[in-house]
Amino acid sequence: MKTYKKDDIAIGWNPEKCIHAGNCARQLSSVFKPNEKPWIQPENATKEAIIEQVGKCPSGALSIIRNEA
């Protein structure tokens, strides 16, 4: 799993689970940019918007990891 940090969370991406539905890129294109590297750019949206979008991932390939302080 690859992780991309934003504030007190990280976006986890498990490429083996990804079915490439494209919901993330269509609905939050400021963060999820499949043609760029890195393809997940969490600095481009609010934490709340990212959490909401990751929750819509149909395959579960994207997840939110909360960093405990």
PyMOL Python script that loads the backbone (N, CA, C, O; Angstrom):
from pymol import cmd

cmd.read_pdbstr("""\
ATOM      1  N   MET A   1       0.831  -1.177   0.000  1.00  0.00           N
ATOM      2  CA  MET A   1       0.000   0.000   0.000  1.00  0.00           C
ATOM      3  C   MET A   1       0.877   1.242   0.000  1.00  0.00           C
ATOM      4  O   MET A   1       1.854   1.330   0.743  1.00  0.00           O
ATOM      5  N   LYS A   2       0.518   2.188  -0.834  1.00  0.00           N
ATOM      6  CA  LYS A   2       1.212   3.471  -0.875  1.00  0.00           C
ATOM      7  C   LYS A   2       0.392   4.473  -0.071  1.00  0.00           C
ATOM      8  O   LYS A   2      -0.834   4.371  -0.014  1.00  0.00           O
ATOM      9  N   THR A   3       1.069   5.451   0.554  1.00  0.00           N
ATOM     10  CA  THR A   3       0.356   6.447   1.333  1.00  0.00           C
ATOM     11  C   THR A   3       0.760   7.855   0.917  1.00  0.00           C
ATOM     12  O   THR A   3       1.887   8.106   0.489  1.00  0.00           O
ATOM     13  N   TYR A   4      -0.192   8.755   1.056  1.00  0.00           N
ATOM     14  CA  TYR A   4      -0.018  10.159   0.697  1.00  0.00           C
ATOM     15  C   TYR A   4      -0.566  10.987   1.851  1.00  0.00           C
ATOM     16  O   TYR A   4      -1.764  10.932   2.129  1.00  0.00           O
ATOM     17  N   LYS A   5       0.287  11.753   2.529  1.00  0.00           N
ATOM     18  CA  LYS A   5      -0.091  12.453   3.755  1.00  0.00           C
ATOM     19  C   LYS A   5      -0.773  13.790   3.503  1.00  0.00           C
ATOM     20  O   LYS A   5      -0.463  14.513   2.557  1.00  0.00           O
ATOM     21  N   LYS A   6      -1.732  14.089   4.406  1.00  0.00           N
ATOM     22  CA  LYS A   6      -2.433  15.381   4.420  1.00  0.00           C
ATOM     23  C   LYS A   6      -2.817  15.659   5.869  1.00  0.00           C
ATOM     24  O   LYS A   6      -3.651  14.955   6.437  1.00  0.00           O
ATOM     25  N   ASP A   7      -2.218  16.672   6.462  1.00  0.00           N
ATOM     26  CA  ASP A   7      -2.509  17.040   7.853  1.00  0.00           C
ATOM     27  C   ASP A   7      -2.350  15.823   8.766  1.00  0.00           C
ATOM     28  O   ASP A   7      -1.275  15.225   8.820  1.00  0.00           O
ATOM     29  N   ASP A   8      -3.413  15.456   9.482  1.00  0.00           N
ATOM     30  CA  ASP A   8      -3.323  14.338  10.427  1.00  0.00           C
ATOM     31  C   ASP A   8      -3.887  13.037   9.859  1.00  0.00           C
ATOM     32  O   ASP A   8      -4.207  12.114  10.607  1.00  0.00           O
ATOM     33  N   ILE A   9      -4.006  12.970   8.535  1.00  0.00           N
ATOM     34  CA  ILE A   9      -4.458  11.742   7.876  1.00  0.00           C
ATOM     35  C   ILE A   9      -3.490  11.393   6.751  1.00  0.00           C
ATOM     36  O   ILE A   9      -2.603  12.171   6.399  1.00  0.00           O
ATOM     37  N   ALA A  10      -3.686  10.219   6.209  1.00  0.00           N
ATOM     38  CA  ALA A  10      -2.995   9.825   4.985  1.00  0.00           C
ATOM     39  C   ALA A  10      -4.004   9.089   4.112  1.00  0.00           C
ATOM     40  O   ALA A  10      -4.907   8.416   4.610  1.00  0.00           O
ATOM     41  N   ILE A  11      -3.834   9.231   2.817  1.00  0.00           N
ATOM     42  CA  ILE A  11      -4.630   8.464   1.863  1.00  0.00           C
ATOM     43  C   ILE A  11      -3.841   7.201   1.578  1.00  0.00           C
ATOM     44  O   ILE A  11      -2.680   7.263   1.171  1.00  0.00           O
ATOM     45  N   GLY A  12      -4.465   6.069   1.789  1.00  0.00           N
ATOM     46  CA  GLY A  12      -3.837   4.800   1.444  1.00  0.00           C
ATOM     47  C   GLY A  12      -4.352   4.344   0.091  1.00  0.00           C
ATOM     48  O   GLY A  12      -5.545   4.455  -0.192  1.00  0.00           O
ATOM     49  N   TRP A  13      -3.465   3.834  -0.741  1.00  0.00           N
ATOM     50  CA  TRP A  13      -3.875   3.307  -2.048  1.00  0.00           C
ATOM     51  C   TRP A  13      -3.288   1.918  -2.225  1.00  0.00           C
ATOM     52  O   TRP A  13      -2.074   1.719  -2.166  1.00  0.00           O
ATOM     53  N   ASN A  14      -4.185   0.963  -2.444  1.00  0.00           N
ATOM     54  CA  ASN A  14      -3.788  -0.422  -2.669  1.00  0.00           C
ATOM     55  C   ASN A  14      -4.025  -0.727  -4.147  1.00  0.00           C
ATOM     56  O   ASN A  14      -5.147  -1.053  -4.533  1.00  0.00           O
ATOM     57  N   PRO A  15      -2.982  -0.625  -4.983  1.00  0.00           N
ATOM     58  CA  PRO A  15      -3.170  -0.786  -6.431  1.00  0.00           C
ATOM     59  C   PRO A  15      -3.714  -2.152  -6.837  1.00  0.00           C
ATOM     60  O   PRO A  15      -4.355  -2.268  -7.882  1.00  0.00           O
ATOM     61  N   GLU A  16      -3.475  -3.180  -6.040  1.00  0.00           N
ATOM     62  CA  GLU A  16      -3.978  -4.513  -6.377  1.00  0.00           C
ATOM     63  C   GLU A  16      -5.499  -4.585  -6.281  1.00  0.00           C
ATOM     64  O   GLU A  16      -6.118  -5.407  -6.957  1.00  0.00           O
ATOM     65  N   LYS A  17      -6.110  -3.741  -5.453  1.00  0.00           N
ATOM     66  CA  LYS A  17      -7.564  -3.732  -5.296  1.00  0.00           C
ATOM     67  C   LYS A  17      -8.255  -2.800  -6.280  1.00  0.00           C
ATOM     68  O   LYS A  17      -9.462  -2.915  -6.494  1.00  0.00           O
ATOM     69  N   CYS A  18      -7.514  -1.887  -6.877  1.00  0.00           N
ATOM     70  CA  CYS A  18      -8.104  -0.855  -7.720  1.00  0.00           C
ATOM     71  C   CYS A  18      -8.731  -1.459  -8.978  1.00  0.00           C
ATOM     72  O   CYS A  18      -8.098  -2.231  -9.698  1.00  0.00           O
ATOM     73  N   ILE A  19     -10.005  -1.083  -9.224  1.00  0.00           N
ATOM     74  CA  ILE A  19     -10.692  -1.562 -10.427  1.00  0.00           C
ATOM     75  C   ILE A  19     -10.752  -0.461 -11.497  1.00  0.00           C
ATOM     76  O   ILE A  19     -11.386  -0.639 -12.537  1.00  0.00           O
ATOM     77  N   HIS A  20     -10.098   0.660 -11.243  1.00  0.00           N
ATOM     78  CA  HIS A  20      -9.989   1.774 -12.187  1.00  0.00           C
ATOM     79  C   HIS A  20     -11.356   2.292 -12.641  1.00  0.00           C
ATOM     80  O   HIS A  20     -11.558   2.601 -13.815  1.00  0.00           O
ATOM     81  N   ALA A  21     -12.292   2.382 -11.689  1.00  0.00           N
ATOM     82  CA  ALA A  21     -13.617   2.927 -11.990  1.00  0.00           C
ATOM     83  C   ALA A  21     -13.513   4.406 -12.356  1.00  0.00           C
ATOM     84  O   ALA A  21     -14.327   4.915 -13.127  1.00  0.00           O
ATOM     85  N   GLY A  22     -12.526   5.088 -11.812  1.00  0.00           N
ATOM     86  CA  GLY A  22     -12.287   6.482 -12.166  1.00  0.00           C
ATOM     87  C   GLY A  22     -13.122   7.492 -11.402  1.00  0.00           C
ATOM     88  O   GLY A  22     -13.055   8.685 -11.696  1.00  0.00           O
ATOM     89  N   ASN A  23     -13.912   7.047 -10.425  1.00  0.00           N
ATOM     90  CA  ASN A  23     -14.740   7.972  -9.653  1.00  0.00           C
ATOM     91  C   ASN A  23     -13.892   9.053  -8.997  1.00  0.00           C
ATOM     92  O   ASN A  23     -14.263  10.227  -9.004  1.00  0.00           O
ATOM     93  N   CYS A  24     -12.773   8.668  -8.438  1.00  0.00           N
ATOM     94  CA  CYS A  24     -11.918   9.626  -7.730  1.00  0.00           C
ATOM     95  C   CYS A  24     -11.447  10.722  -8.670  1.00  0.00           C
ATOM     96  O   CYS A  24     -11.517  11.901  -8.323  1.00  0.00           O
ATOM     97  N   ALA A  25     -10.973  10.359  -9.844  1.00  0.00           N
ATOM     98  CA  ALA A  25     -10.434  11.331 -10.791  1.00  0.00           C
ATOM     99  C   ALA A  25     -11.529  12.220 -11.383  1.00  0.00           C
ATOM    100  O   ALA A  25     -11.289  13.398 -11.646  1.00  0.00           O
ATOM    101  N   ARG A  26     -12.710  11.679 -11.592  1.00  0.00           N
ATOM    102  CA  ARG A  26     -13.801  12.482 -12.139  1.00  0.00           C
ATOM    103  C   ARG A  26     -14.386  13.425 -11.093  1.00  0.00           C
ATOM    104  O   ARG A  26     -14.753  14.555 -11.414  1.00  0.00           O
ATOM    105  N   GLN A  27     -14.475  12.972  -9.849  1.00  0.00           N
ATOM    106  CA  GLN A  27     -15.178  13.748  -8.830  1.00  0.00           C
ATOM    107  C   GLN A  27     -14.270  14.641  -7.990  1.00  0.00           C
ATOM    108  O   GLN A  27     -14.755  15.605  -7.396  1.00  0.00           O
ATOM    109  N   LEU A  28     -12.984  14.358  -7.921  1.00  0.00           N
ATOM    110  CA  LEU A  28     -12.048  15.223  -7.192  1.00  0.00           C
ATOM    111  C   LEU A  28     -10.740  15.271  -7.984  1.00  0.00           C
ATOM    112  O   LEU A  28      -9.695  14.800  -7.533  1.00  0.00           O
ATOM    113  N   SER A  29     -10.837  15.854  -9.175  1.00  0.00           N
ATOM    114  CA  SER A  29      -9.709  15.855 -10.108  1.00  0.00           C
ATOM    115  C   SER A  29      -8.552  16.730  -9.646  1.00  0.00           C
ATOM    116  O   SER A  29      -7.449  16.621 -10.181  1.00  0.00           O
ATOM    117  N   SER A  30      -8.781  17.588  -8.669  1.00  0.00           N
ATOM    118  CA  SER A  30      -7.676  18.397  -8.156  1.00  0.00           C
ATOM    119  C   SER A  30      -6.696  17.559  -7.344  1.00  0.00           C
ATOM    120  O   SER A  30      -5.541  17.948  -7.173  1.00  0.00           O
ATOM    121  N   VAL A  31      -7.146  16.417  -6.845  1.00  0.00           N
ATOM    122  CA  VAL A  31      -6.305  15.532  -6.022  1.00  0.00           C
ATOM    123  C   VAL A  31      -5.897  14.276  -6.784  1.00  0.00           C
ATOM    124  O   VAL A  31      -4.729  13.888  -6.759  1.00  0.00           O
ATOM    125  N   PHE A  32      -6.842  13.643  -7.453  1.00  0.00           N
ATOM    126  CA  PHE A  32      -6.591  12.360  -8.112  1.00  0.00           C
ATOM    127  C   PHE A  32      -6.335  12.605  -9.595  1.00  0.00           C
ATOM    128  O   PHE A  32      -7.256  12.887 -10.362  1.00  0.00           O
ATOM    129  N   LYS A  33      -5.053  12.490  -9.988  1.00  0.00           N
ATOM    130  CA  LYS A  33      -4.603  12.825 -11.342  1.00  0.00           C
ATOM    131  C   LYS A  33      -3.853  11.628 -11.930  1.00  0.00           C
ATOM    132  O   LYS A  33      -2.627  11.558 -11.836  1.00  0.00           O
ATOM    133  N   PRO A  34      -4.578  10.695 -12.531  1.00  0.00           N
ATOM    134  CA  PRO A  34      -3.945   9.453 -12.987  1.00  0.00           C
ATOM    135  C   PRO A  34      -2.830   9.616 -14.006  1.00  0.00           C
ATOM    136  O   PRO A  34      -2.025   8.701 -14.179  1.00  0.00           O
ATOM    137  N   ASN A  35      -2.759  10.758 -14.685  1.00  0.00           N
ATOM    138  CA  ASN A  35      -1.718  10.947 -15.699  1.00  0.00           C
ATOM    139  C   ASN A  35      -0.495  11.693 -15.177  1.00  0.00           C
ATOM    140  O   ASN A  35       0.397  12.045 -15.948  1.00  0.00           O
ATOM    141  N   GLU A  36      -0.454  11.935 -13.865  1.00  0.00           N
ATOM    142  CA  GLU A  36       0.677  12.653 -13.272  1.00  0.00           C
ATOM    143  C   GLU A  36       1.350  11.788 -12.211  1.00  0.00           C
ATOM    144  O   GLU A  36       0.794  10.783 -11.768  1.00  0.00           O
ATOM    145  N   LYS A  37       2.539  12.187 -11.816  1.00  0.00           N
ATOM    146  CA  LYS A  37       3.264  11.506 -10.743  1.00  0.00           C
ATOM    147  C   LYS A  37       3.670  12.539  -9.718  1.00  0.00           C
ATOM    148  O   LYS A  37       4.302  13.527 -10.092  1.00  0.00           O
ATOM    149  N   PRO A  38       3.347  12.373  -8.449  1.00  0.00           N
ATOM    150  CA  PRO A  38       2.475  11.318  -7.948  1.00  0.00           C
ATOM    151  C   PRO A  38       1.036  11.558  -8.397  1.00  0.00           C
ATOM    152  O   PRO A  38       0.625  12.699  -8.611  1.00  0.00           O
ATOM    153  N   TRP A  39       0.289  10.493  -8.533  1.00  0.00           N
ATOM    154  CA  TRP A  39      -1.069  10.645  -9.058  1.00  0.00           C
ATOM    155  C   TRP A  39      -2.052  11.114  -7.998  1.00  0.00           C
ATOM    156  O   TRP A  39      -3.135  11.593  -8.332  1.00  0.00           O
ATOM    157  N   ILE A  40      -1.692  10.984  -6.724  1.00  0.00           N
ATOM    158  CA  ILE A  40      -2.515  11.508  -5.636  1.00  0.00           C
ATOM    159  C   ILE A  40      -1.797  12.726  -5.061  1.00  0.00           C
ATOM    160  O   ILE A  40      -0.672  12.625  -4.574  1.00  0.00           O
ATOM    161  N   GLN A  41      -2.470  13.889  -5.126  1.00  0.00           N
ATOM    162  CA  GLN A  41      -1.891  15.149  -4.681  1.00  0.00           C
ATOM    163  C   GLN A  41      -2.797  15.784  -3.618  1.00  0.00           C
ATOM    164  O   GLN A  41      -3.569  16.693  -3.921  1.00  0.00           O
ATOM    165  N   PRO A  42      -2.699  15.302  -2.374  1.00  0.00           N
ATOM    166  CA  PRO A  42      -3.629  15.738  -1.336  1.00  0.00           C
ATOM    167  C   PRO A  42      -3.541  17.210  -0.961  1.00  0.00           C
ATOM    168  O   PRO A  42      -4.463  17.733  -0.336  1.00  0.00           O
ATOM    169  N   GLU A  43      -2.478  17.882  -1.317  1.00  0.00           N
ATOM    170  CA  GLU A  43      -2.346  19.302  -0.993  1.00  0.00           C
ATOM    171  C   GLU A  43      -3.344  20.169  -1.767  1.00  0.00           C
ATOM    172  O   GLU A  43      -3.489  21.354  -1.468  1.00  0.00           O
ATOM    173  N   ASN A  44      -4.022  19.600  -2.741  1.00  0.00           N
ATOM    174  CA  ASN A  44      -4.909  20.368  -3.609  1.00  0.00           C
ATOM    175  C   ASN A  44      -6.379  20.387  -3.190  1.00  0.00           C
ATOM    176  O   ASN A  44      -7.222  20.874  -3.943  1.00  0.00           O
ATOM    177  N   ALA A  45      -6.700  19.865  -2.004  1.00  0.00           N
ATOM    178  CA  ALA A  45      -8.090  19.887  -1.528  1.00  0.00           C
ATOM    179  C   ALA A  45      -8.095  19.839  -0.010  1.00  0.00           C
ATOM    180  O   ALA A  45      -7.073  19.571   0.621  1.00  0.00           O
ATOM    181  N   THR A  46      -9.246  20.101   0.559  1.00  0.00           N
ATOM    182  CA  THR A  46      -9.371  20.045   2.010  1.00  0.00           C
ATOM    183  C   THR A  46      -9.393  18.598   2.481  1.00  0.00           C
ATOM    184  O   THR A  46      -9.734  17.679   1.737  1.00  0.00           O
ATOM    185  N   LYS A  47      -9.025  18.433   3.713  1.00  0.00           N
ATOM    186  CA  LYS A  47      -9.055  17.101   4.320  1.00  0.00           C
ATOM    187  C   LYS A  47     -10.470  16.522   4.242  1.00  0.00           C
ATOM    188  O   LYS A  47     -10.649  15.339   3.955  1.00  0.00           O
ATOM    189  N   GLU A  48     -11.468  17.365   4.501  1.00  0.00           N
ATOM    190  CA  GLU A  48     -12.857  16.911   4.487  1.00  0.00           C
ATOM    191  C   GLU A  48     -13.281  16.415   3.107  1.00  0.00           C
ATOM    192  O   GLU A  48     -13.951  15.389   2.990  1.00  0.00           O
ATOM    193  N   ALA A  49     -12.888  17.147   2.062  1.00  0.00           N
ATOM    194  CA  ALA A  49     -13.228  16.742   0.696  1.00  0.00           C
ATOM    195  C   ALA A  49     -12.557  15.418   0.335  1.00  0.00           C
ATOM    196  O   ALA A  49     -13.154  14.577  -0.337  1.00  0.00           O
ATOM    197  N   ILE A  50     -11.337  15.242   0.777  1.00  0.00           N
ATOM    198  CA  ILE A  50     -10.611  13.998   0.505  1.00  0.00           C
ATOM    199  C   ILE A  50     -11.277  12.827   1.214  1.00  0.00           C
ATOM    200  O   ILE A  50     -11.483  11.775   0.610  1.00  0.00           O
ATOM    201  N   ILE A  51     -11.615  12.997   2.489  1.00  0.00           N
ATOM    202  CA  ILE A  51     -12.267  11.922   3.243  1.00  0.00           C
ATOM    203  C   ILE A  51     -13.581  11.527   2.579  1.00  0.00           C
ATOM    204  O   ILE A  51     -13.886  10.342   2.445  1.00  0.00           O
ATOM    205  N   GLU A  52     -14.356  12.526   2.164  1.00  0.00           N
ATOM    206  CA  GLU A  52     -15.635  12.246   1.506  1.00  0.00           C
ATOM    207  C   GLU A  52     -15.432  11.459   0.218  1.00  0.00           C
ATOM    208  O   GLU A  52     -16.145  10.485  -0.027  1.00  0.00           O
ATOM    209  N   GLN A  53     -14.468  11.867  -0.611  1.00  0.00           N
ATOM    210  CA  GLN A  53     -14.242  11.195  -1.890  1.00  0.00           C
ATOM    211  C   GLN A  53     -13.691   9.789  -1.701  1.00  0.00           C
ATOM    212  O   GLN A  53     -14.124   8.861  -2.384  1.00  0.00           O
ATOM    213  N   VAL A  54     -12.761   9.622  -0.801  1.00  0.00           N
ATOM    214  CA  VAL A  54     -12.189   8.288  -0.565  1.00  0.00           C
ATOM    215  C   VAL A  54     -13.285   7.322  -0.113  1.00  0.00           C
ATOM    216  O   VAL A  54     -13.252   6.139  -0.455  1.00  0.00           O
ATOM    217  N   GLY A  55     -14.244   7.818   0.647  1.00  0.00           N
ATOM    218  CA  GLY A  55     -15.360   6.979   1.095  1.00  0.00           C
ATOM    219  C   GLY A  55     -16.233   6.470  -0.038  1.00  0.00           C
ATOM    220  O   GLY A  55     -17.004   5.531   0.157  1.00  0.00           O
ATOM    221  N   LYS A  56     -16.129   7.068  -1.217  1.00  0.00           N
ATOM    222  CA  LYS A  56     -16.923   6.659  -2.380  1.00  0.00           C
ATOM    223  C   LYS A  56     -16.206   5.653  -3.272  1.00  0.00           C
ATOM    224  O   LYS A  56     -16.757   5.234  -4.291  1.00  0.00           O
ATOM    225  N   CYS A  57     -14.999   5.262  -2.911  1.00  0.00           N
ATOM    226  CA  CYS A  57     -14.233   4.319  -3.745  1.00  0.00           C
ATOM    227  C   CYS A  57     -14.942   2.961  -3.782  1.00  0.00           C
ATOM    228  O   CYS A  57     -15.088   2.325  -2.737  1.00  0.00           O
ATOM    229  N   PRO A  58     -15.387   2.500  -4.960  1.00  0.00           N
ATOM    230  CA  PRO A  58     -16.176   1.271  -5.028  1.00  0.00           C
ATOM    231  C   PRO A  58     -15.390  -0.007  -4.721  1.00  0.00           C
ATOM    232  O   PRO A  58     -15.977  -1.003  -4.298  1.00  0.00           O
ATOM    233  N   SER A  59     -14.096   0.009  -4.926  1.00  0.00           N
ATOM    234  CA  SER A  59     -13.310  -1.214  -4.712  1.00  0.00           C
ATOM    235  C   SER A  59     -12.671  -1.284  -3.333  1.00  0.00           C
ATOM    236  O   SER A  59     -12.235  -2.350  -2.899  1.00  0.00           O
ATOM    237  N   GLY A  60     -12.615  -0.146  -2.646  1.00  0.00           N
ATOM    238  CA  GLY A  60     -11.905  -0.101  -1.373  1.00  0.00           C
ATOM    239  C   GLY A  60     -10.404   0.049  -1.546  1.00  0.00           C
ATOM    240  O   GLY A  60      -9.653  -0.113  -0.585  1.00  0.00           O
ATOM    241  N   ALA A  61      -9.957   0.357  -2.758  1.00  0.00           N
ATOM    242  CA  ALA A  61      -8.518   0.524  -2.996  1.00  0.00           C
ATOM    243  C   ALA A  61      -7.984   1.766  -2.300  1.00  0.00           C
ATOM    244  O   ALA A  61      -6.816   1.815  -1.916  1.00  0.00           O
ATOM    245  N   LEU A  62      -8.847   2.778  -2.138  1.00  0.00           N
ATOM    246  CA  LEU A  62      -8.476   3.988  -1.422  1.00  0.00           C
ATOM    247  C   LEU A  62      -9.003   3.901   0.006  1.00  0.00           C
ATOM    248  O   LEU A  62     -10.118   3.435   0.238  1.00  0.00           O
ATOM    249  N   SER A  63      -8.200   4.350   0.948  1.00  0.00           N
ATOM    250  CA  SER A  63      -8.630   4.344   2.340  1.00  0.00           C
ATOM    251  C   SER A  63      -8.027   5.556   3.054  1.00  0.00           C
ATOM    252  O   SER A  63      -7.060   6.161   2.590  1.00  0.00           O
ATOM    253  N   ILE A  64      -8.623   5.883   4.181  1.00  0.00           N
ATOM    254  CA  ILE A  64      -8.107   6.962   5.023  1.00  0.00           C
ATOM    255  C   ILE A  64      -7.426   6.331   6.229  1.00  0.00           C
ATOM    256  O   ILE A  64      -7.996   5.476   6.906  1.00  0.00           O
ATOM    257  N   ILE A  65      -6.227   6.759   6.478  1.00  0.00           N
ATOM    258  CA  ILE A  65      -5.468   6.304   7.641  1.00  0.00           C
ATOM    259  C   ILE A  65      -5.327   7.509   8.562  1.00  0.00           C
ATOM    260  O   ILE A  65      -4.758   8.533   8.183  1.00  0.00           O
ATOM    261  N   ARG A  66      -5.842   7.377   9.755  1.00  0.00           N
ATOM    262  CA  ARG A  66      -5.794   8.489  10.710  1.00  0.00           C
ATOM    263  C   ARG A  66      -4.534   8.359  11.549  1.00  0.00           C
ATOM    264  O   ARG A  66      -4.270   7.312  12.139  1.00  0.00           O
ATOM    265  N   ASN A  67      -3.765   9.431  11.595  1.00  0.00           N
ATOM    266  CA  ASN A  67      -2.542   9.457  12.386  1.00  0.00           C
ATOM    267  C   ASN A  67      -2.907   9.867  13.804  1.00  0.00           C
ATOM    268  O   ASN A  67      -3.394  10.975  14.028  1.00  0.00           O
ATOM    269  N   GLU A  68      -2.676   8.990  14.745  1.00  0.00           N
ATOM    270  CA  GLU A  68      -2.963   9.293  16.129  1.00  0.00           C
ATOM    271  C   GLU A  68      -1.841  10.131  16.712  1.00  0.00           C
ATOM    272  O   GLU A  68      -0.666   9.809  16.539  1.00  0.00           O
ATOM    273  N   ALA A  69      -2.195  11.193  17.396  1.00  0.00           N
ATOM    274  CA  ALA A  69      -1.181  12.068  17.995  1.00  0.00           C
ATOM    275  C   ALA A  69      -0.723  11.540  19.338  1.00  0.00           C
ATOM    276  O   ALA A  69       0.128  12.152  19.984  1.00  0.00           O
TER     277      ALA A  69
END
""", "prot")
cmd.dss("prot")
cmd.show_as("cartoon", "prot")
cmd.util.cbc("prot")
cmd.orient("prot")
